[in-house]
Every structure is written in C-alpha cells, then in structure tokens.
Amino acid sequence: MSTTTILVADDQADLRRIVRILLTRGTGWEVIEAVDGDDAVEVAAASEIDAAVLDHRMPGRTGIEVAQVLRADGFTGPIVIFSAYLEPDLLAEAERLDIRSVPKGEIAMLNDVLRAALADGA
C-alpha cells in the first residue's frame, strides 16, 4: 500500500504547520508544502500528489488558479479550497472544477473531507 501524499499550499507558515499536524496524525499521509500559489504549481508538477489543500488568497496564483492549472494538467484527485473567503463566485468556480471547500474556521472538518474525497476517488 503506497503512502497518500497531500500538497498543502498556504502563505502562512503557522497554518501550514497546523494543517500538516492535522493531516498526518494517525493517517499515514505525507504532506508536502508550498508557500504560495506559484510554488504550489511547481511542487505539484515535480511531485506525485494524491490530493491538494489550497488556500485561496495567496501571493502569486490564487487557490482557484492553482486548481485550474492542476485540472488542465490532468490531475483528477481531490482538491480542497481551504479559505476564510468562500464567496459565492469562488464556490461556483470550485463546483465547476469539481473541488471541495472548507472554511478556515472549520479546520477540524478538513481531515474528514479529505478522507471522504480520497475514498470516493475524486
């Protein structure tokens, strides 16, 4: 059984650390980090990821822009926008790209959403 690798992209180092702890504790998942949207695209291109957790408001590309690149490059795995700014236009674009969203205030949901998405295979 191979390790599940999750890309976490957020410009806030403390939040990346918290998400890393949340996602790796008791799951066996591996987390690789990106410091902004442009870095997320580069890291995803250079790595074999199974899922991505993307902040929306980051320097460089936004989370949605990163998701668009990932989908255009053929990535079919789960993508979660993890943001405090889940506005209607953002949610509509997320739905169009078949990606989930979790408000930053609901960090405890993130593990469950990813686990379900990985089990669904999308």
C-alpha positions in Angstrom: 0.0 0.0 0.0 1.5 3.3 -1.0 1.6 6.5 1.0 -1.0 9.1 0.3 0.7 12.4 -0.5 -1.1 15.7 0.0 0.0 19.1 -1.2 -0.8 21.9 1.3 -0.4 25.4 -0.1 -0.8 28.4 2.1 1.3 31.5 2.6 1.0 31.4 6.4 3.7 29.1 7.8 1.9 28.6 11.1 -1.3 27.4 9.3 0.7 25.0 7.1 2.2 23.5 10.2 -1.2 23.1 11.9 -2.6 21.5 8.7 0.4 19.2 8.4 -0.1 18.0 12.0 -3.9 17.6 11.5 -3.4 15.6 8.2 -0.6 13.4 9.3 -1.6 12.4 12.8 -2.9 8.9 12.7 -3.4 8.8 9.0 -0.1 7.7 7.5 -0.5 10.5 5.0 2.5 12.5 3.8 2.3 16.3 3.4 4.4 18.4 1.1 4.1 22.1 1.4 4.1 25.1 -0.9 4.5 28.7 0.3 2.3 30.4 -2.3 0.3 29.7 -5.5 3.2 29.7 -7.9 5.2 27.4 -5.6 2.1 25.1 -5.4 2.1 24.7 -9.2 5.9 23.9 -9.3 5.6 21.5 -6.4 2.7 19.7 -7.9 4.5 19.4 -11.2 7.5 17.9 -9.6 5.7 15.5 -7.2 3.2 12.7 -7.4 0.4 14.0 -5.2 -2.9 12.3 -4.4 -4.7 15.4 -3.1 -4.3 19.1 -2.7 -5.4 21.6 0.0 -5.1 25.1 -1.3 -5.6 28.5 0.5 -7.4 30.8 -1.9 -5.7 34.2 -1.2 -2.0 33.7 -1.6 0.8 35.6 -3.4 1.2 34.5 -7.0 -1.7 32.4 -8.1 -4.8 32.1 -6.0 -6.0 28.7 -4.9 -8.6 28.6 -7.7 -5.9 29.5 -10.3 -3.7 26.6 -8.9 -6.7 24.3 -9.1 -7.3 25.3 -12.7 -3.7 24.5 -13.6 -3.9 21.2 -11.8 -7.1 20.2 -13.6 -5.7 21.4 -17.0 -2.6 19.3 -16.4 -4.9 16.2 -15.9 -4.9 16.0 -12.1 -8.1 14.2 -11.2 -7.5 13.8 -7.4 -9.3 15.6 -4.7 -8.7 19.4 -4.3 -9.9 21.3 -1.3 -10.0 25.1 -1.2 -9.3 25.9 2.5 -10.1 29.6 2.9 -11.7 32.2 5.1 -13.0 33.8 1.9 -15.5 31.4 0.4 -17.6 33.9 -1.6 -20.3 32.8 -4.0 -18.2 33.3 -7.2 -15.4 31.2 -5.6 -17.8 28.4 -4.6 -19.3 28.4 -8.1 -15.9 28.0 -9.7 -14.9 25.4 -7.2 -18.0 23.4 -8.1 -17.3 23.7 -11.8 -13.8 22.3 -11.2 -15.1 19.5 -9.0 -13.3 20.7 -5.9 -14.5 20.8 -2.4 -14.3 23.8 0.0 -13.7 24.0 3.8 -13.9 27.3 5.7 -10.7 28.0 7.6 -12.8 28.4 10.7 -13.7 24.7 10.4 -10.3 23.2 10.3 -11.5 20.1 12.1 -13.6 19.2 9.0 -10.5 19.2 6.7 -9.4 15.7 7.6 -12.9 14.2 7.2 -13.5 16.0 3.9 -10.2 14.7 2.5 -10.7 11.2 3.8 -14.1 11.0 2.2 -12.8 12.6 -1.1 -9.9 10.1 -1.3 -12.3 7.2 -0.6 -14.6 8.4 -3.4 -11.6 8.5 -5.7 -12.2 12.2 -6.7 
